[in-house]
Amino acid sequence: MRPSCERFVAGYGDANADFHVVGDHPGRHGGVDSGVPFTNDAGLRLQEALADAGLLRNVGTEPEVRRTFLSYLHMCVPTGDGDPDVSSYGDMERFFDAELRAIAAHVLLPVGARATRHVLENYTAQAHKTTVDMERLHATELRGSGFLVLPIRDPSEWDGDDRGELVDGLATLRSTDFRREADLGRFLAGDDPYYVR
């Protein structure tokens, strides 16, 4: 699948990732020049925190990932300044959804309010009971049906200890059994387990 726009930033990383970092669009988090998500100043700030938490081996315009995938809700490079319009986000939804389902990570890490709102509304049962207040939600686990979600405040807005909170939150999460798997073997003949995400 290829979007119809002239320039876009496709997802980058491990196709068998446990962690899927979801940003807004290349104009906000970088990748316009490198072709890799999260490579502007704010994106590199996020990469450094992800590296400290063990999700990246190194940072830069071609980061080396550890069971992590990086992508955008809107992969097309926006024309002009500002965010894409609502209809453009709607058109890009099918590409993001296909990418998210192909990667099938256990943990979604939406970056910023728009990505967090989208993930909560479309991939969890948490949207109706969660106010998208990024200061409050930053680096906090949200469990629900489907994916485990750990929202990240936009790194361009980080202050105080936002970076440290993210590193600590990811370290705590990684020390647990965060994989969302079910043993369906009980429905099959025999005693062998059959795990699915």
N, C-alpha and C positions, 0 to 999 in steps of 0.2 A: 504494500500500500504506500502510495506517495501522495502527499498533499498537492493541491493545484497551485500553490504559491511558488514564486520564483526562488525564494531563499527560505530555508527552514533549518532547524536544529533538531536532529533526531535524538532519540534516547541513546545513552552511553553507559556501558558497564557490563556486569555479569548477568547473562541470560538466566542463570539459576540463582538469582539473588534472594537473600532473606529480607533485605531492606530496599525499599523503593522510595527514593527522594523525589518529591513532586513539586516543581516550581510553577510559576505563573507563565511567563513567556520570555524569549531571548532578550527582548528589550529591557526587561526588568532585572534578570539574573545573569545575563551574559551568554556568550556563545555565538554572537553575530559574526565575529572574526574567526574564532577557533573552531566553530562547528560542534563544540562540546558544551553541554549545559553547565551552569554555575561557574563561569570563568571570568566574570567582571570582578571589580573590587569586593563587592558584597558577596558574590559567589565564592570567591577565594577565601574570604573570612569564614564562610560556612564550611568549605572544604577542610580548612585547618581544624575546625572543631570536630568534623567527622573523622579526620585522621587521628586526633587525640583520643577519640572514642573507639578507634580500631576498625572503622568502616572503610577507610582508605589507607593504602600503604604510603602513597606520596601525593602531593597536591600540585596543581598547575594546570596548564591548558590541555594536558592529556593525563589526568590523574590515574593512578593505578588503584583499582577498586578491590575490596574484599567483600565478596558476596553482597554487593551493593549495585543498584542501578539508578541512574539519574535521568530525569526527563521533565517535560513541560506539559501543562494542560493545553497550551496553544503553541505548537511547535513552529509555526510560521513566524518569520521576522516581521514585526509590524511595520507598516509604512508610516513615515512621519514619527512625531513624538507622541508619547502617551500609550495607553493600553488599546488593544484591539476592541472592536465593538461587540456587543452581545451576540449578534448573528454570526460573527466570525468565530467566537468561542464555541457556539453551537455547531458550526461546520467542522471544527477541529475535534469535537468530542469523540467521534468515531475512531480517530487515530489514537487518541490518548487511551480510550477504553480498550482497544485492541492490544495496545502495548502493555497496559496494566494486566490484562488477563493472560497475555502470553508469558510475562515474567512471573506472575503468580507469587509475588513475595509474601512473606508472612506479616511484615510490618510496613505500613505506609507512613512516610515522613513528609507531610505536606508543609511547604514553606510559604508563609504569609497567609493573610486572611482569605483571599480568593481561593487558593488551592485547598486550604483547610475546609472552607465552606463546601466546596465541590466534593471533596472526599467524604465528608460527613453526610452530605445529602445523598450521594450516589452509591457509596460502598459500605455504609454502616447503618445501624438502626439508632444512631445517636443524635441525628440532626434536630429532631423536635425537642430534645431536652438539653441541648448544648448551645449556649450563646457563644458566638465566635468573638471572644475577647482574647487577642493574642498574648497580651501581657499575662493573663491568668492561665491560658492553655499551654503556653510555651513549655516544652519538654515534659509534659504531663501525659501519662498513658491513658488512652481512652479505649476501653474494651467494649465490644458489642458483637453482634452477629457478623461474621465475615472476618474482616481484617482487624488487627490491632493497630491503632493509630497513635502516633506521637507527634503532635503539631509543633512546628518550629516558627517562632517569630521571624519576620523578614530580617535577615542579617544587616540590612542597611539601617534598621531601627534599633539594633542592639545597643544596650547601655548597661551600666552596672555589671552584674554577673550573668547576663544572658548566655554568654558563651560557656561559662563554667557549669551553669544549670543544664545546658544541653549535653555537655560531655558527661556529667554525672548521671543524668537521666538515661542516656544511652548505655553507659557502663552498667547501671543497675538493671536495665532491660536485658542486656546481653548476658547477665549473670543468671537469668531465669530461663525457664523453658518457654520461650516466646513463640515457638512454632505452633501454628493453628492447624493441628491435624486431628483427624478422627479415625478410629479403627473400625472399619466396616467389615472386618473379618468375621464378626459375630453373625453376620447375615449370610455367610457362605458355609458350605460344607467343609469340615475339617477344623483344625485348631490354628491354622496359620493366620497371622494378622494381615490386614490389607489397609494400609494407611493412605489417606487422601488429604489434600489441603482443603 
